């Protein structure tokens, strides 16, 4: 299939993103407003402008919507706080359904606060993250599992965003992983795709997409050595997609390994969210084409667009086609 043919089928797809649906807050501060606090004498950061976008699994959802998916919804936990309100609003503004988000009074909405200098446009201050370091309350975890199991029949693709980098506090708990494994086995006609920063080896029966470092770390934890095919067999995946940044993606399947190469982009503007944009494009392309190589090729094209934008950028079908014309694989 051509890229245009693959993209033309995206509006037929419905996609559920489950996991850590976060909020990105982009805060521009003016160095000229760094007056010291009258109480402590510590200079302040005077924020003069704020923009918010969905982050984490929300970045995947952003890319799905921008690429033209017919229906996109997110499932996760949000706090009953201002950040939770901002997250729901940001999702709905992009045509992403937030109706499956579970209100969790004991949870702080997972939020990344990024501080950018108005004089330089650069992010030059430590990021301020609002994270959860305690396990989900049992009732919240149960509500997520129940919603997942009732909603999967209504979606073509389920993408798991295991974003939390703490041992506790993430939405993708053991119970959620077990539910996903059962659902993937019960619905072989659907695509289940997982992207986990710290725990790719804990998923079962799904297509799993770690980057190279994540896959190597997972392999060493399991076997004491780097062995991607052994990792694939260990998790029962028909396909392990190991992204290698500017080199492309290594596809590890039942028939062996195959590369989907890309060409390095000179002077990328911002690689933040590159893996999320790859996931969005590759998962949908795999669902409509059935070809891992075509899927990774399209994921690479999407990423080549998004890394040329500041922040967690997205790519439209028109931009992907333009990238293909000017950036041959």
Secondary structure, DSSP 8 states (H G I E B T S, - for coil): --HHHHHHHGGG-EEEEEE-EEEEEEEEE-GGG--B-TTT--B---EEEEEEEEEEHHHHHHHHHHTT-SEEEEE-EE-SSHHHHHHHHHHHHTT-B-TT-EE-TTS---EEEEEEETTT--B-S--EEE---S---HHHHHHHHHHHHHHGGG-SEEEEEE---SSSS-S--HHHHHHHHHHHHH-TTSEEEEEESS-GGG--SSEE--BHHHHHHHHHHHHSS--HHHHHHHHT-SEEEEE-GGGEEEEEETTEEEEEE----TT-S--TTHHHHHHHHHHHHHHHH--HHHHHHHHHHHHHHHTTSSSS----HHHHHHHHHHS--
